[in-house]
Amino acid sequence: MSLELPVYLIDDDDSVRRSLRFMLESYGLNIIDFDSAEAFFSAVDLTQPGCALVDVRMPGLSGSQLHAELIAKNSPLAVIYLTGHGDVPMAVEALKLGAVDFFQKPADGAKLAEAVVKALEHAKTHYQDNQYLETYQALTPREREILKLIAQGLKNQEIADNLCIAMRTVEIHRANLMKGMQVASLAEMMLIYGRIAERLPLE
């Protein structure tokens, strides 16, 4: 469930962290707090899904710098900005970077908790998409070629004719695709292919 995923609260103000943690934990959220971006980066596995509630203005790395680092690492962590100095341009820039939401302190507890749950769902989807991409990148060039033709609706014999190979070879590649992508049906394989195609330009 999404509520089991970690919510990282990064804010240099101790009183803000305490109050936000108390408030968000009352909604069943799993809060882990840090007093700096540096402390966060030294402790957190950025490859796993979750949500980062990030103060915009902090000593050392700022919230936007933290967010930029997550983007550079293709982390599935979703980001929500918190600030006591927010303005419209800052909010727009945060959302352009892919932030799920933007709140000025003091934030409304119910609305913030709702945004966090939405962010955790977003993070789960991003994480799963990353897993799909890794699976696709592990396929051989021939397997990718056949996968594309399957997605176009071609039957085994049509694929064999298209690639000038034996149909038995197509059948073997198709079985390897099902195994490599860890799917039990063609429909599931096509669903994953569709998700991959949304994230990665497929030739």
Z-matrix of the N, CA and C atoms (Angstrom, degrees):
N
C 1 1.466
C 2 1.514 1 110.30
N 3 1.319 2 116.51 1 151.90
C 4 1.460 3 121.26 2 -177.55
C 5 1.528 4 112.16 3 -61.71
N 6 1.338 5 117.39 4 -36.00
C 7 1.463 6 119.79 5 -176.34
C 8 1.524 7 112.27 6 -65.29
N 9 1.324 8 117.23 7 -17.35
C 10 1.456 9 119.76 8 178.12
C 11 1.525 10 111.96 9 -80.45
N 12 1.315 11 117.36 10 -17.20
C 13 1.462 12 120.36 11 179.90
C 14 1.515 13 110.55 12 -70.37
N 15 1.339 14 118.05 13 149.75
C 16 1.464 15 120.53 14 -178.45
C 17 1.523 16 112.94 15 -73.20
N 18 1.321 17 114.50 16 143.68
C 19 1.463 18 122.12 17 172.95
C 20 1.522 19 106.42 18 -116.58
N 21 1.326 20 116.13 19 112.71
C 22 1.458 21 121.32 20 -176.69
C 23 1.524 22 109.34 21 -93.27
N 24 1.311 23 115.47 22 118.76
C 25 1.462 24 122.19 23 179.43
C 26 1.523 25 107.88 24 -101.37
N 27 1.320 26 116.62 25 114.60
C 28 1.470 27 121.02 26 -176.93
C 29 1.520 28 108.77 27 -116.96
N 30 1.344 29 115.45 28 108.52
C 31 1.467 30 121.71 29 -177.51
C 32 1.517 31 108.14 30 -155.41
N 33 1.322 32 117.49 31 134.78
C 34 1.469 33 120.39 32 -177.23
C 35 1.523 34 113.19 33 -80.20
N 36 1.324 35 118.64 34 -7.60
C 37 1.462 36 122.71 35 -179.38
C 38 1.533 37 109.48 36 -92.98
N 39 1.348 38 116.07 37 113.13
C 40 1.465 39 120.27 38 -176.92
C 41 1.527 40 112.71 39 -58.94
N 42 1.332 41 117.14 40 -42.96
C 43 1.461 42 120.24 41 -176.84
C 44 1.534 43 111.02 42 -66.20
N 45 1.328 44 116.11 43 -37.47
C 46 1.469 45 119.98 44 177.84
C 47 1.524 46 110.15 45 -65.05
N 48 1.330 47 116.28 46 -43.92
C 49 1.467 48 119.81 47 179.82
C 50 1.527 49 111.03 48 -61.77
N 51 1.328 50 116.73 49 -43.51
C 52 1.466 51 119.93 50 -178.97
C 53 1.526 52 111.24 51 -62.81
N 54 1.324 53 116.69 52 -46.42
C 55 1.464 54 119.94 53 -176.73
C 56 1.527 55 111.42 54 -68.22
N 57 1.344 56 116.54 55 -41.79
C 58 1.461 57 119.64 56 179.26
C 59 1.527 58 111.19 57 -67.30
N 60 1.317 59 115.91 58 -39.26
C 61 1.468 60 118.65 59 179.41
C 62 1.526 61 110.34 60 -63.24
N 63 1.319 62 117.05 61 -46.87
C 64 1.463 63 121.12 62 179.03
C 65 1.530 64 110.73 63 -59.04
N 66 1.319 65 115.78 64 -45.50
C 67 1.458 66 120.95 65 -177.16
C 68 1.535 67 111.28 66 -64.85
N 69 1.328 68 117.26 67 -47.05
C 70 1.458 69 120.89 68 -175.80
C 71 1.525 70 112.37 69 -73.64
N 72 1.321 71 117.10 70 -32.43
C 73 1.459 72 119.49 71 176.75
C 74 1.524 73 110.98 72 -66.64
N 75 1.318 74 116.94 73 -26.42
C 76 1.463 75 120.25 74 177.44
C 77 1.533 76 111.39 75 -67.29
N 78 1.322 77 116.80 76 -17.58
C 79 1.471 78 121.69 77 176.33
C 80 1.532 79 111.20 78 -95.92
N 81 1.318 80 117.10 79 8.79
C 82 1.458 81 121.27 80 177.02
C 83 1.514 82 114.86 81 84.89
N 84 1.329 83 116.84 82 12.25
C 85 1.464 84 120.15 83 -178.54
C 86 1.523 85 111.50 84 -84.46
N 87 1.317 86 115.50 85 148.32
C 88 1.464 87 122.90 86 -177.74
C 89 1.534 88 109.29 87 -93.43
N 90 1.338 89 116.54 88 94.88
C 91 1.471 90 121.62 89 -172.36
C 92 1.526 91 111.48 90 -96.76
N 93 1.323 92 115.47 91 132.02
C 94 1.464 93 122.89 92 172.05
C 95 1.523 94 106.48 93 -127.76
N 96 1.341 95 117.34 94 121.59
C 97 1.463 96 118.16 95 -172.89
C 98 1.524 97 112.89 96 -109.70
N 99 1.344 98 114.26 97 152.70
C 100 1.462 99 123.13 98 178.73
C 101 1.518 100 108.55 99 -137.14
N 102 1.337 101 115.84 100 149.30
C 103 1.467 102 119.41 101 -178.95
C 104 1.525 103 112.87 102 -94.30
N 105 1.336 104 116.84 103 1.12
C 106 1.473 105 119.53 104 178.18
C 107 1.516 106 109.74 105 -160.61
N 108 1.329 107 114.82 106 159.84
C 109 1.465 108 120.02 107 175.81
C 110 1.522 109 110.43 108 -65.17
N 111 1.325 110 116.13 109 -35.69
C 112 1.459 111 120.35 110 -179.40
C 113 1.532 112 111.09 111 -62.90
N 114 1.347 113 116.76 112 -42.51
C 115 1.467 114 120.95 113 178.11
C 116 1.523 115 110.72 114 -64.46
N 117 1.316 116 115.46 115 -39.10
C 118 1.463 117 121.25 116 177.56
C 119 1.519 118 110.69 117 -60.75
N 120 1.325 119 117.88 118 -49.86
C 121 1.460 120 121.53 119 -176.92
C 122 1.530 121 112.23 120 -65.14
N 123 1.315 122 116.73 121 -31.22
C 124 1.463 123 119.86 122 -178.26
C 125 1.528 124 112.87 123 -76.34
N 126 1.338 125 117.46 124 -14.62
C 127 1.464 126 119.92 125 -173.72
C 128 1.520 127 115.03 126 -115.92
N 129 1.336 128 117.99 127 -18.83
C 130 1.463 129 120.81 128 -167.83
C 131 1.528 130 112.02 129 -106.22
N 132 1.334 131 115.34 130 139.21
C 133 1.465 132 121.88 131 173.05
C 134 1.527 133 107.64 132 -81.85
N 135 1.305 134 116.92 133 107.44
C 136 1.466 135 122.11 134 -173.90
C 137 1.520 136 113.11 135 -75.47
N 138 1.337 137 117.69 136 -5.89
C 139 1.458 138 120.03 137 -179.75
C 140 1.528 139 112.38 138 -87.85
N 141 1.328 140 117.07 139 -6.88
C 142 1.453 141 121.46 140 -176.61
C 143 1.533 142 111.55 141 -101.49
N 144 1.330 143 118.06 142 152.58
C 145 1.466 144 120.22 143 -178.51
C 146 1.516 145 113.01 144 -73.55
N 147 1.307 146 116.05 145 154.67
C 148 1.459 147 123.43 146 179.05
C 149 1.511 148 108.97 147 167.29
N 150 1.313 149 116.40 148 -167.89
C 151 1.459 150 121.24 149 179.75
C 152 1.522 151 109.23 150 -132.42
N 153 1.310 152 116.68 151 138.74
C 154 1.462 153 122.20 152 175.61
C 155 1.528 154 108.75 153 -111.20
N 156 1.326 155 115.93 154 116.00
C 157 1.463 156 121.86 155 172.60
C 158 1.514 157 106.22 156 -92.67
N 159 1.311 158 116.73 157 110.90
C 160 1.465 159 121.12 158 -165.77
C 161 1.527 160 111.88 159 -117.91
N 162 1.336 161 116.03 160 124.87
C 163 1.458 162 120.21 161 171.86
C 164 1.529 163 108.37 162 -71.66
N 165 1.308 164 116.78 163 135.71
C 166 1.467 165 120.16 164 -176.67
C 167 1.518 166 111.43 165 -68.94
N 168 1.323 167 117.11 166 -46.61
C 169 1.471 168 121.13 167 -174.01
C 170 1.522 169 109.65 168 -106.34
N 171 1.348 170 115.39 169 110.56
C 172 1.465 171 121.30 170 178.31
C 173 1.519 172 109.20 171 -139.72
N 174 1.335 173 117.57 172 152.22
C 175 1.463 174 119.58 173 171.95
C 176 1.524 175 109.18 174 -61.52
N 177 1.305 176 117.49 175 148.87
C 178 1.458 177 119.82 176 -176.71
C 179 1.514 178 109.51 177 76.82
N 180 1.322 179 116.23 178 -136.94
C 181 1.459 180 120.19 179 179.81
C 182 1.523 181 110.46 180 -68.14
N 183 1.329 182 116.50 181 134.38
C 184 1.461 183 121.15 182 178.38
C 185 1.528 184 110.05 183 -82.26
N 186 1.319 185 116.13 184 172.08
C 187 1.449 186 120.14 185 177.51
C 188 1.517 187 112.67 186 -60.99
N 189 1.329 188 116.36 187 -41.19
C 190 1.464 189 119.27 188 -179.58
C 191 1.527 190 111.34 189 -68.73
N 192 1.331 191 117.79 190 -32.57
C 193 1.465 192 120.84 191 176.67
C 194 1.528 193 110.55 192 -69.13
N 195 1.331 194 115.56 193 -39.30
C 196 1.460 195 120.18 194 175.50
C 197 1.530 196 109.89 195 -60.37
N 198 1.323 197 115.60 196 -45.49
C 199 1.468 198 120.51 197 -179.62
C 200 1.528 199 110.72 198 -62.75
N 201 1.308 200 116.61 199 -42.31
C 202 1.467 201 120.57 200 179.74
C 203 1.527 202 110.94 201 -61.49
N 204 1.323 203 116.56 202 -36.69
C 205 1.463 204 120.82 203 178.88
C 206 1.538 205 110.47 204 -67.14
N 207 1.325 206 116.72 205 -39.87
C 208 1.466 207 120.57 206 177.53
C 209 1.527 208 110.46 207 -62.63
N 210 1.332 209 116.08 208 -41.54
C 211 1.462 210 120.74 209 178.97
C 212 1.531 211 109.87 210 -64.00
N 213 1.330 212 116.39 211 -43.89
C 214 1.469 213 120.99 212 -178.69
C 215 1.527 214 111.36 213 -61.03
N 216 1.320 215 116.54 214 -32.45
C 217 1.461 216 121.37 215 -178.87
C 218 1.538 217 112.26 216 -92.35
N 219 1.349 218 115.50 217 3.88
C 220 1.471 219 120.67 218 -177.81
C 221 1.522 220 111.37 219 53.31
N 222 1.316 221 115.85 220 40.16
C 223 1.465 222 120.73 221 -179.81
C 224 1.524 223 110.12 222 -71.95
N 225 1.338 224 117.57 223 141.26
C 226 1.459 225 120.08 224 176.30
C 227 1.526 226 113.41 225 -78.15
N 228 1.322 227 117.74 226 -2.57
C 229 1.466 228 120.13 227 179.52
C 230 1.532 229 110.44 228 -62.33
N 231 1.323 230 115.97 229 125.28
C 232 1.461 231 120.87 230 175.22
C 233 1.524 232 109.07 231 -82.68
N 234 1.329 233 116.90 232 150.89
C 235 1.469 234 121.16 233 -174.63
C 236 1.528 235 111.04 234 -121.55
N 237 1.331 236 114.69 235 133.67
C 238 1.463 237 122.28 236 170.18
C 239 1.526 238 106.78 237 -123.63
N 240 1.324 239 116.49 238 130.04
C 241 1.459 240 121.01 239 -179.40
C 242 1.532 241 111.04 240 -90.08
N 243 1.328 242 114.30 241 141.12
C 244 1.460 243 122.42 242 172.96
C 245 1.527 244 108.20 243 -124.33
N 246 1.312 245 117.31 244 135.98
C 247 1.461 246 118.72 245 177.72
C 248 1.516 247 111.91 246 -156.27
N 249 1.305 248 114.73 247 151.85
C 250 1.454 249 120.51 248 172.66
C 251 1.514 250 110.41 249 -100.42
N 252 1.309 251 116.30 250 1.64
C 253 1.465 252 120.69 251 -176.11
C 254 1.533 253 110.98 252 -128.36
N 255 1.291 254 116.41 253 28.56
C 256 1.459 255 119.87 254 -172.24
C 257 1.517 256 113.48 255 -71.24
N 258 1.299 257 114.85 256 153.34
C 259 1.452 258 121.09 257 172.07
C 260 1.517 259 108.03 258 -146.02
N 261 1.290 260 117.18 259 170.35
C 262 1.464 261 120.96 260 -174.56
C 263 1.532 262 112.43 261 -60.77
N 264 1.347 263 119.91 262 -47.33
C 265 1.469 264 118.98 263 179.25
C 266 1.527 265 112.58 264 -58.17
N 267 1.345 266 116.63 265 -38.97
C 268 1.462 267 119.89 266 179.32
C 269 1.532 268 110.31 267 -64.53
N 270 1.327 269 115.94 268 -41.55
C 271 1.458 270 120.34 269 179.39
C 272 1.522 271 110.62 270 -63.99
N 273 1.305 272 116.72 271 -44.02
C 274 1.470 273 120.94 272 -179.79
C 275 1.523 274 110.39 273 -62.26
N 276 1.322 275 117.11 274 -43.41
C 277 1.459 276 121.14 275 -179.94
C 278 1.522 277 110.80 276 -63.55
N 279 1.339 278 116.54 277 -40.65
C 280 1.466 279 120.74 278 179.00
C 281 1.520 280 110.62 279 -61.97
N 282 1.306 281 116.80 280 -43.83
C 283 1.461 282 120.94 281 -179.28
C 284 1.530 283 111.44 282 -68.86
N 285 1.340 284 116.84 283 -33.92
C 286 1.463 285 120.41 284 176.24
C 287 1.529 286 111.07 285 -63.13
N 288 1.327 287 115.90 286 -33.72
C 289 1.459 288 120.68 287 179.05
C 290 1.523 289 111.81 288 -74.11
N 291 1.338 290 116.04 289 -9.38
C 292 1.459 291 119.25 290 178.86
C 293 1.512 292 114.71 291 105.98
N 294 1.335 293 117.72 292 10.57
C 295 1.457 294 119.62 293 176.72
C 296 1.526 295 109.96 294 -61.84
N 297 1.322 296 115.94 295 145.07
C 298 1.462 297 120.38 296 179.66
C 299 1.517 298 110.88 297 -74.52
N 300 1.346 299 115.88 298 -35.54
C 301 1.468 300 119.05 299 -179.00
C 302 1.522 301 109.28 300 -162.55
N 303 1.332 302 115.49 301 177.51
C 304 1.466 303 123.04 302 -174.51
C 305 1.529 304 108.02 303 -148.68
N 306 1.328 305 116.56 304 122.52
C 307 1.465 306 121.04 305 -177.83
C 308 1.527 307 110.84 306 -126.28
N 309 1.326 308 114.77 307 139.64
C 310 1.460 309 119.68 308 170.73
C 311 1.522 310 109.10 309 -92.84
N 312 1.336 311 115.44 310 142.48
C 313 1.462 312 120.59 311 176.70
C 314 1.537 313 109.05 312 -78.21
N 315 1.328 314 117.73 313 144.17
C 316 1.469 315 126.35 314 -6.42
C 317 1.519 316 110.76 315 -78.26
N 318 1.318 317 116.17 316 133.89
C 319 1.461 318 120.94 317 -176.84
C 320 1.522 319 110.51 318 -84.98
N 321 1.322 320 115.10 319 146.75
C 322 1.465 321 120.99 320 173.81
C 323 1.524 322 108.53 321 -68.00
N 324 1.328 323 116.73 322 124.73
C 325 1.460 324 121.47 323 -173.81
C 326 1.507 325 113.87 324 -59.20
N 327 1.322 326 117.15 325 -47.95
C 328 1.463 327 120.84 326 -177.20
C 329 1.524 328 111.07 327 -64.14
N 330 1.341 329 116.73 328 -43.11
C 331 1.463 330 120.49 329 -178.71
C 332 1.531 331 110.82 330 -68.28
N 333 1.335 332 116.23 331 -38.45
C 334 1.460 333 119.53 332 179.45
C 335 1.527 334 110.28 333 -67.44
N 336 1.320 335 116.67 334 -43.76
C 337 1.467 336 120.19 335 179.04
C 338 1.527 337 110.65 336 -61.85
N 339 1.318 338 116.43 337 -40.12
C 340 1.466 339 120.60 338 177.77
C 341 1.527 340 110.79 339 -62.51
N 342 1.324 341 116.30 340 -41.54
C 343 1.467 342 120.74 341 178.79
C 344 1.528 343 111.00 342 -65.93
N 345 1.337 344 116.65 343 -37.78
C 346 1.461 345 120.47 344 179.58
C 347 1.528 346 110.50 345 -64.54
N 348 1.332 347 117.24 346 -44.02
C 349 1.469 348 120.24 347 178.10
C 350 1.532 349 110.19 348 -60.28
N 351 1.319 350 116.35 349 -42.42
C 352 1.471 351 120.95 350 176.75
C 353 1.529 352 109.77 351 -61.11
N 354 1.326 353 116.81 352 -41.78
C 355 1.465 354 121.14 353 -179.55
C 356 1.529 355 110.98 354 -65.13
N 357 1.324 356 117.37 355 -38.32
C 358 1.462 357 120.76 356 179.40
C 359 1.531 358 110.84 357 -66.09
N 360 1.319 359 116.92 358 -38.09
C 361 1.465 360 120.11 359 175.93
C 362 1.529 361 110.15 360 -64.30
N 363 1.328 362 115.73 361 -41.59
C 364 1.464 363 121.08 362 177.10
C 365 1.531 364 110.15 363 -60.65
N 366 1.333 365 116.49 364 -42.42
C 367 1.461 366 121.35 365 -179.22
C 368 1.527 367 111.15 366 -64.95
N 369 1.322 368 117.02 367 -40.36
C 370 1.467 369 120.70 368 177.71
C 371 1.516 370 111.05 369 -60.73
N 372 1.327 371 116.73 370 -42.28
C 373 1.462 372 121.18 371 179.34
C 374 1.529 373 110.74 372 -65.26
N 375 1.345 374 116.06 373 -44.36
C 376 1.465 375 120.78 374 179.29
C 377 1.528 376 110.34 375 -61.30
N 378 1.330 377 115.77 376 -42.99
C 379 1.467 378 120.57 377 -179.83
C 380 1.524 379 110.52 378 -62.30
N 381 1.342 380 116.42 379 -45.66
C 382 1.460 381 120.03 380 179.98
C 383 1.522 382 110.87 381 -63.26
N 384 1.336 383 116.15 382 -39.85
C 385 1.463 384 119.67 383 177.98
C 386 1.525 385 110.91 384 -62.86
N 387 1.335 386 116.84 385 -38.40
C 388 1.466 387 120.41 386 176.74
C 389 1.531 388 110.47 387 -61.80
N 390 1.350 389 115.69 388 -39.83
C 391 1.460 390 119.47 389 178.14
C 392 1.525 391 110.80 390 -64.51
N 393 1.325 392 116.23 391 -40.78
C 394 1.468 393 120.35 392 177.63
C 395 1.535 394 111.10 393 -61.32
N 396 1.345 395 115.72 394 -42.72
C 397 1.463 396 119.71 395 -179.96
C 398 1.523 397 111.44 396 -63.16
N 399 1.322 398 116.67 397 -41.05
C 400 1.456 399 120.24 398 178.42
C 401 1.525 400 110.72 399 -63.01
N 402 1.318 401 115.44 400 -40.36
C 403 1.465 402 120.46 401 178.02
C 404 1.521 403 110.42 402 -62.60
N 405 1.331 404 116.86 403 -45.14
C 406 1.463 405 121.53 404 -179.20
C 407 1.530 406 110.69 405 -64.01
N 408 1.327 407 116.58 406 -42.73
C 409 1.462 408 120.38 407 -177.74
C 410 1.526 409 112.30 408 -68.08
N 411 1.344 410 116.52 409 -19.46
C 412 1.465 411 120.60 410 178.14
C 413 1.533 412 111.83 411 -83.07
N 414 1.336 413 117.69 412 -11.00
C 415 1.465 414 120.54 413 178.49
C 416 1.523 415 110.49 414 -72.65
N 417 1.321 416 115.72 415 153.92
C 418 1.466 417 119.60 416 175.48
C 419 1.528 418 109.28 417 -75.33
N 420 1.333 419 117.98 418 159.83
C 421 1.474 420 119.73 419 176.90
C 422 1.530 421 112.44 420 -54.97
N 423 1.332 422 117.69 421 -39.77
C 424 1.462 423 120.47 422 179.76
C 425 1.531 424 110.97 423 -66.38
N 426 1.328 425 116.69 424 -39.89
C 427 1.468 426 120.17 425 178.01
C 428 1.532 427 110.81 426 -63.66
N 429 1.311 428 116.54 427 -39.72
C 430 1.465 429 119.58 428 177.59
C 431 1.533 430 110.54 429 -64.61
N 432 1.320 431 115.44 430 -40.00
C 433 1.461 432 120.64 431 -179.94
C 434 1.525 433 110.28 432 -62.13
N 435 1.325 434 115.95 433 -45.53
C 436 1.461 435 120.62 434 -179.66
C 437 1.526 436 110.43 435 -68.16
N 438 1.326 437 117.20 436 -38.73
C 439 1.469 438 120.79 437 177.35
C 440 1.524 439 110.98 438 -58.47
N 441 1.324 440 115.97 439 -42.31
C 442 1.462 441 120.03 440 179.07
C 443 1.526 442 111.13 441 -62.97
N 444 1.305 443 116.55 442 -41.48
C 445 1.467 444 120.43 443 -179.52
C 446 1.535 445 111.09 444 -69.02
N 447 1.318 446 116.36 445 -36.15
C 448 1.471 447 119.92 446 174.87
C 449 1.519 448 109.49 447 -61.88
N 450 1.344 449 115.55 448 -43.29
C 451 1.467 450 120.49 449 179.81
C 452 1.525 451 111.77 450 -62.91
N 453 1.329 452 116.42 451 -26.98
C 454 1.464 453 120.89 452 177.82
C 455 1.525 454 112.27 453 -80.46
N 456 1.344 455 116.10 454 -3.78
C 457 1.456 456 120.42 455 175.74
C 458 1.510 457 115.26 456 94.43
N 459 1.331 458 117.57 457 9.06
C 460 1.457 459 120.25 458 -178.74
C 461 1.532 460 111.03 459 -75.34
N 462 1.331 461 116.50 460 142.55
C 463 1.448 462 122.89 461 174.93
C 464 1.533 463 109.30 462 -82.44
N 465 1.330 464 115.29 463 168.97
C 466 1.461 465 119.79 464 -177.02
C 467 1.531 466 113.14 465 -55.54
N 468 1.337 467 116.20 466 -45.88
C 469 1.468 468 119.20 467 -178.84
C 470 1.527 469 111.07 468 -65.20
N 471 1.317 470 116.62 469 -38.19
C 472 1.465 471 120.56 470 178.46
C 473 1.525 472 110.79 471 -65.38
N 474 1.321 473 116.36 472 -39.11
C 475 1.474 474 120.51 473 177.63
C 476 1.525 475 109.74 474 -64.92
N 477 1.329 476 115.68 475 -43.75
C 478 1.473 477 120.28 476 179.04
C 479 1.528 478 110.90 477 -59.86
N 480 1.330 479 116.48 478 -44.51
C 481 1.468 480 120.62 479 179.18
C 482 1.524 481 111.04 480 -64.84
N 483 1.332 482 116.12 481 -40.19
C 484 1.463 483 121.92 482 -178.66
C 485 1.523 484 111.34 483 -63.93
N 486 1.344 485 116.20 484 -38.68
C 487 1.471 486 120.49 485 -175.51
C 488 1.526 487 112.51 486 -99.56
N 489 1.359 488 116.24 487 -1.31
C 490 1.466 489 120.94 488 -179.60
C 491 1.532 490 112.00 489 58.48
N 492 1.334 491 114.81 490 46.12
C 493 1.459 492 121.31 491 177.49
C 494 1.527 493 107.99 492 -130.33
N 495 1.335 494 116.51 493 167.18
C 496 1.456 495 120.96 494 179.87
C 497 1.528 496 110.48 495 -71.24
N 498 1.331 497 116.09 496 148.10
C 499 1.460 498 119.04 497 178.96
C 500 1.525 499 110.66 498 -62.97
N 501 1.336 500 117.20 499 -33.56
C 502 1.463 501 120.45 500 178.11
C 503 1.525 502 110.50 501 -60.88
N 504 1.328 503 116.09 502 -36.52
C 505 1.468 504 120.16 503 177.23
C 506 1.524 505 110.55 504 -64.24
N 507 1.314 506 116.44 505 -40.55
C 508 1.467 507 120.72 506 177.22
C 509 1.521 508 110.03 507 -62.29
N 510 1.329 509 116.11 508 -42.81
C 511 1.462 510 120.56 509 -179.46
C 512 1.529 511 111.22 510 -61.63
N 513 1.335 512 115.99 511 -39.97
C 514 1.470 513 120.28 512 178.88
C 515 1.528 514 110.30 513 -65.88
N 516 1.348 515 116.27 514 -45.93
C 517 1.468 516 120.00 515 178.32
C 518 1.524 517 110.62 516 -61.37
N 519 1.315 518 116.28 517 -39.76
C 520 1.461 519 120.15 518 -178.84
C 521 1.532 520 110.53 519 -64.20
N 522 1.332 521 116.32 520 -41.72
C 523 1.465 522 120.60 521 177.26
C 524 1.526 523 110.70 522 -63.94
N 525 1.334 524 116.54 523 -40.16
C 526 1.464 525 120.63 524 177.91
C 527 1.527 526 111.53 525 -64.91
N 528 1.341 527 115.67 526 -36.23
C 529 1.460 528 120.14 527 177.20
C 530 1.524 529 111.26 528 -62.67
N 531 1.319 530 115.99 529 -45.96
C 532 1.462 531 120.65 530 179.99
C 533 1.533 532 110.32 531 -60.27
N 534 1.336 533 115.40 532 -41.72
C 535 1.463 534 120.28 533 -179.82
C 536 1.525 535 111.13 534 -69.53
N 537 1.338 536 116.17 535 -46.29
C 538 1.461 537 120.57 536 -177.02
C 539 1.516 538 112.65 537 -65.60
N 540 1.335 539 116.63 538 -35.25
C 541 1.462 540 120.65 539 -179.71
C 542 1.526 541 112.25 540 -89.36
N 543 1.344 542 114.92 541 -1.41
C 544 1.469 543 121.80 542 176.20
C 545 1.532 544 111.52 543 55.14
N 546 1.322 545 114.77 544 51.08
C 547 1.464 546 120.53 545 179.71
C 548 1.525 547 109.09 546 -122.06
N 549 1.335 548 115.09 547 156.10
C 550 1.455 549 120.82 548 -178.46
C 551 1.520 550 112.73 549 -107.82
N 552 1.324 551 117.02 550 -6.41
C 553 1.470 552 119.58 551 -177.22
C 554 1.520 553 110.65 552 -149.30
N 555 1.331 554 115.08 553 160.28
C 556 1.461 555 121.10 554 176.35
C 557 1.525 556 110.29 555 -63.30
N 558 1.328 557 116.74 556 -39.42
C 559 1.467 558 120.45 557 -178.97
C 560 1.529 559 111.06 558 -60.27
N 561 1.328 560 116.19 559 -41.47
C 562 1.464 561 120.42 560 179.08
C 563 1.527 562 110.66 561 -66.71
N 564 1.325 563 116.30 562 -40.14
C 565 1.453 564 120.37 563 179.24
C 566 1.530 565 110.70 564 -63.89
N 567 1.325 566 117.20 565 -39.97
C 568 1.455 567 120.93 566 179.36
C 569 1.529 568 111.71 567 -70.10
N 570 1.322 569 116.98 568 -32.86
C 571 1.463 570 120.66 569 176.34
C 572 1.524 571 110.08 570 -63.31
N 573 1.331 572 115.70 571 -45.05
C 574 1.464 573 120.39 572 179.25
C 575 1.530 574 110.12 573 -65.92
N 576 1.324 575 117.30 574 -42.03
C 577 1.460 576 120.88 575 178.68
C 578 1.531 577 110.36 576 -59.53
N 579 1.321 578 116.04 577 -40.56
C 580 1.467 579 120.11 578 178.29
C 581 1.508 580 111.97 579 -62.59
N 582 1.327 581 116.70 580 -41.03
C 583 1.467 582 120.06 581 178.33
C 584 1.529 583 110.81 582 -65.83
N 585 1.328 584 116.10 583 -39.76
C 586 1.466 585 120.64 584 178.23
C 587 1.528 586 110.12 585 -62.84
N 588 1.324 587 116.15 586 -43.81
C 589 1.460 588 120.67 587 -176.50
C 590 1.529 589 111.09 588 -64.82
N 591 1.326 590 118.19 589 -26.10
C 592 1.464 591 120.73 590 177.22
C 593 1.513 592 111.72 591 -72.57
N 594 1.316 593 117.41 592 -26.61
C 595 1.467 594 121.91 593 -176.12
C 596 1.519 595 113.47 594 -100.57
N 597 1.338 596 116.85 595 -25.40
C 598 1.466 597 120.36 596 -171.11
C 599 1.525 598 109.42 597 -133.85
N 600 1.351 599 117.73 598 124.35
C 601 1.462 600 119.01 599 176.36
C 602 1.532 601 109.79 600 -61.28
N 603 1.307 602 117.57 601 118.37
C 604 1.446 603 121.72 602 -177.96
C 605 1.523 604 110.07 603 -103.38
N 606 1.310 605 115.94 604 124.28
C 607 1.460 606 120.63 605 -179.71
C 608 1.530 607 110.58 606 -78.10
